[in-house]
Amino acid sequence: MARPPRFLLATDSLKGTLSSAEAARLLEAAARCHFPGCGCVRVPLADGGEGTVEAVVAASGGRLCRAAAHDPLGRPVEAVWGLLPDGRALIETAAASGLPLLGPDERNPLLTSTYGTGELVLAALNAGARDVTLALGGSATNDGGMGCMRALGARFLDARGRELAGTGADLARVAAIDLSGLDPRVHATAFHLMCDVDSPLTGPAGASAVFGPQKGASPAMVAELERGMGSYAQVLARTFGRDLDVPGAGAAGGLGAAGLAFLAARPQSGAARVLELVGFRSLLAGADLCVTGEGHADAQTARGKVVSAVAASCAAAGVPCVAVVGGMSADAARLPGIAAMVPTAIEAIPLEEALSRAGELYALAADRLFSLLALGGRLGRTVRAGA
């Protein structure tokens, strides 16, 4: 007698409507309706942006930790980070240094700092973590990572040897960097940067020009930040003996460059790192089908998103993969590694209605998917019996 099928349900969130955990629950309900006795493994996923810590902790059986820190303007805040079962730590830059922590009239990257992110790194080190991943999305900062490194013991000095606070306005004032007080545990820790941004520190595609306006910078502020970042890049190069104005260094307002320089961090695609952290390869073993998905599939899906990372892993393991998505464009139809794509929308309805009915529409799409799989199984058995 054939064993019941085993499904791996590994989807991203449908941002603003369904979390990855909620989507996986709906998929499991549909699977068990059409395949009684089937095995279902739910794996909430994310791509390194908001919700990554929560998804990875849920998927791996880790725990959420809380730590006292400071927000981008230096105010006390309690922030959450993740400690995984094997002692690895996962930290979202946005948890203590994120744009949502500021009101619209408070956004000014000349004044903000990543100091709170450094405090979360310290909390992870104090908890015994010696493998730390930083997810670099959603910051309110453009400080070159100075704040984060100050929390870890580095000192940024002006031409008179006075220590700077490490905000965006201080970039042009940095004349020297003192590494003597850097926490020695940094050198005994493996750091990873989850980043899908390829912006360098400076230039028209750099941190200040591209992301400064999103963080509240006026054109004049952008020009000031750009000049400061250029000067700061030169100080980094002198201090560390190599050019750090490289693709990805501009992530999180230059925290990417600081991670490469001070922490010897390894940059990696957010989705790919998440799959590593949850042990996705081992979860694929014995799976008959993997179901993934996201809010909207288009040409960008193939560029480091959860769906493409899952599809690539499935292809390498020889496991069929299908996707349930909130919507899709024509250029998503041939995504490598995806055998079929099922959109949730079944009729031409306004976007607002589709969003408000996200759970209902997703459940219907999940039911369509597993009913077709069940039908395909019955047809296959009929054909084999007839032969």
PyMOL commands that set and color helices and strands:
alter all, ss='L'
color gray80, all
select helices_A, chain A and resi 20-34+52-60+93-97+99-101+104-106+115-126+146-151+168-173+184-188+207-211+213-215+219-240+251-262+270-277+280-284+299-302+306-317+330-332+351-356+358-386
alter helices_A, ss='H'
color red, helices_A
select strands_A, chain A and resi 6-9+39-42+63-70+76-83+89-92+131-135+155-157+176-178+190-194+266-268+289-292+296-297+321-325+327-328+340-343
alter strands_A, ss='S'
color yellow, strands_A
deselect
rebuild
show_as cartoon
